[in-house]
Amino acid sequence: MYNYIMNKLKTKYPPGDFAVWIIIYIELLTFGLFFIGYIYSRRGDIELFNASQSLLDTRAGFVNTILLITSSYLVIKTVKLIKSINTKEAFDKASNYLLGAIGLGGIFLILKMTEFVGKYSEGINLSTNKFFMFYFLLTMFHFMHVVLGMIILFNLYQKTKIGGYTKNDHKGLESGASYWHMVDLLWIVLFPLIYIIR
């Protein structure tokens, strides 16, 4: 028991680079303020918000949620693999997990773009009403975070492919993974808030 406690105390939390966590906290705070603004505005005109929400494609939002959760799972598997085994096979497998995560992120972006284009073709945009102002601001802001997250994952993939991370040196991998998990977490909050809660 003593050894277990001592090992836990030696484990660095949060994982990765502290500077990345400062960025994550700032991003969470920014989105949190957007969410509060959305909730406050919604209370002022519930009928408008409910009617506007009914125009969204909940199935696409749900599929996107599954895509990001699965993508995060693949990133978790990558980190666990690198932290436990350092062989050529492990690096190949870990880099394939990252490619899968990037691919799922790409499908998320395609579905989201399809949704944006569909709304614009229906004449719905930022100035349609307050709900759609929040919808486009929040989802486009998140969209940009997914793009940045995919760039980070691609860099992690390149370094993982050549064995650039090891059991003892994987701080960069954990930092990138933490950012991707934040992107996933934000969507997990955003999806029910914008698409489902009436």
C-alpha positions in Angstrom: 0.0 0.0 0.0 2.8 2.4 0.9 4.5 1.8 -2.5 1.2 2.4 -4.3 0.7 5.7 -2.5 4.3 6.8 -3.1 4.0 6.0 -6.8 0.8 8.0 -7.1 2.5 11.0 -5.4 5.4 10.8 -7.9 2.9 10.8 -10.8 2.7 14.2 -12.3 -0.8 15.7 -12.5 -2.0 17.2 -14.6 -0.4 15.2 -17.4 1.7 17.0 -20.0 3.0 20.5 -20.1 1.7 23.0 -17.6 1.5 25.7 -20.2 -0.9 23.6 -22.3 -3.1 23.3 -19.2 -3.2 27.1 -18.8 -4.4 27.3 -22.4 -7.0 24.6 -21.7 -8.3 26.4 -18.6 -8.6 29.7 -20.5 -10.5 27.9 -23.3 -12.8 26.2 -20.8 -13.5 29.5 -19.2 -14.2 31.2 -22.5 -16.6 28.5 -23.6 -18.1 28.5 -20.1 -18.9 32.3 -20.5 -20.5 31.5 -23.9 -22.6 28.8 -22.3 -23.8 31.1 -19.5 -24.7 33.7 -22.1 -26.6 31.1 -24.1 -28.5 29.9 -21.0 -29.3 33.5 -19.9 -30.6 34.4 -23.4 -32.6 31.2 -23.7 -34.4 32.1 -20.4 -35.6 35.3 -22.1 -37.2 33.6 -25.1 -37.7 29.9 -24.5 -40.3 29.5 -27.3 -38.0 31.0 -30.0 -35.0 28.9 -28.8 -37.2 25.7 -28.8 -38.6 26.4 -32.3 -35.1 27.2 -33.6 -33.6 24.0 -32.0 -36.2 21.9 -33.8 -34.6 23.0 -37.1 -31.3 21.3 -36.2 -30.3 17.8 -37.2 -30.0 16.0 -33.9 -28.9 12.8 -35.5 -25.9 14.6 -37.1 -25.0 16.1 -33.7 -25.3 12.6 -32.1 -23.1 11.0 -34.7 -20.5 13.8 -34.2 -20.6 13.1 -30.5 -19.8 9.4 -31.1 -17.0 10.4 -33.5 -15.3 12.6 -31.0 -15.7 10.2 -28.1 -14.3 7.4 -30.2 -11.5 9.6 -31.3 -10.6 10.5 -27.7 -10.6 6.8 -26.9 -8.1 6.1 -29.6 -5.9 8.9 -28.2 -6.1 7.4 -24.7 -5.1 4.0 -26.2 -2.1 5.7 -27.9 -0.9 7.3 -24.6 -1.3 4.0 -22.6 0.6 2.0 -25.3 3.5 4.5 -25.4 3.7 4.6 -21.6 3.9 0.8 -21.3 5.7 -0.6 -24.4 8.4 0.8 -26.5 8.8 -1.5 -29.5 8.5 -0.9 -33.3 5.2 -2.7 -33.3 3.9 -0.5 -30.4 5.0 2.7 -32.2 3.2 1.5 -35.4 0.1 0.6 -33.5 0.1 3.8 -31.5 0.6 5.9 -34.7 -2.3 4.0 -36.3 -4.5 4.9 -33.3 -3.6 8.5 -33.9 -4.4 8.2 -37.6 -7.8 6.8 -36.7 -8.4 9.7 -34.3 -7.4 12.2 -37.0 -9.7 10.4 -39.5 -12.7 10.6 -37.1 -12.0 14.3 -36.5 -12.0 14.8 -40.2 -15.4 13.1 -40.5 -16.7 15.3 -37.7 -15.6 18.4 -39.7 -17.2 17.2 -42.9 -20.5 16.5 -41.1 -20.4 19.9 -39.4 -19.6 21.7 -42.7 -22.5 19.9 -44.3 -24.7 21.1 -41.5 -23.4 24.7 -41.8 -24.0 24.7 -45.6 -27.5 23.2 -45.2 -28.4 26.0 -42.8 -27.0 28.7 -45.0 -28.9 27.3 -48.0 -32.1 27.5 -46.0 -31.4 31.2 -45.4 -30.4 30.7 -41.8 -27.3 32.6 -40.6 -25.9 34.5 -37.6 -28.5 37.3 -37.9 -31.5 35.0 -38.2 -32.2 35.2 -34.4 -30.5 35.0 -31.1 -30.5 31.1 -31.0 -28.8 30.9 -34.4 -26.3 33.6 -33.4 -25.3 31.4 -30.5 -25.5 28.2 -32.6 -23.1 29.5 -35.2 -20.7 31.3 -32.8 -20.4 28.2 -30.5 -20.2 25.5 -33.2 -17.9 27.5 -35.4 -15.6 28.3 -32.5 -15.6 24.6 -31.6 -15.0 23.7 -35.3 -11.8 25.8 -35.2 -10.7 24.0 -32.1 -11.2 20.7 -33.8 -9.0 21.9 -36.8 -6.3 22.9 -34.4 -6.6 19.7 -32.5 -6.2 17.7 -35.7 -3.0 19.6 -36.5 -1.7 18.8 -33.1 -2.7 15.1 -33.5 -0.9 15.0 -36.9 2.3 16.3 -35.3 1.9 13.7 -32.5 1.4 11.0 -35.2 4.6 12.0 -37.1 6.7 11.9 -33.9 5.1 8.7 -32.7 5.7 7.0 -36.0 9.5 7.4 -35.7 9.5 6.4 -32.0 9.9 10.0 -30.7 8.0 9.2 -27.5 9.1 6.7 -24.9 7.9 5.3 -21.5 10.0 8.0 -19.8 9.6 10.8 -22.3 6.0 11.4 -23.5 5.2 14.8 -22.1 4.4 16.2 -25.6 2.1 13.3 -26.3 0.2 13.8 -23.1 0.0 17.6 -23.7 -1.5 17.1 -27.2 -3.8 14.4 -25.9 -5.1 16.7 -23.1 -5.9 19.4 -25.7 -7.8 16.8 -27.8 -9.8 15.6 -24.7 -10.7 19.2 -24.0 -12.1 19.5 -27.6 -14.1 16.4 -27.0 -15.4 17.6 -23.5 -16.6 20.9 -25.0 -18.6 19.1 -27.6 -20.1 16.7 -25.0 -21.4 19.9 -23.2 -22.3 21.8 -26.4 -24.3 19.0 -28.0 -27.0 18.6 -25.4 -27.0 22.3 -24.6 -27.6 23.4 -28.2 -29.3 20.4 -29.8 -31.3 18.6 -27.1 -32.2 20.5 -23.9 -35.6 22.1 -24.4 
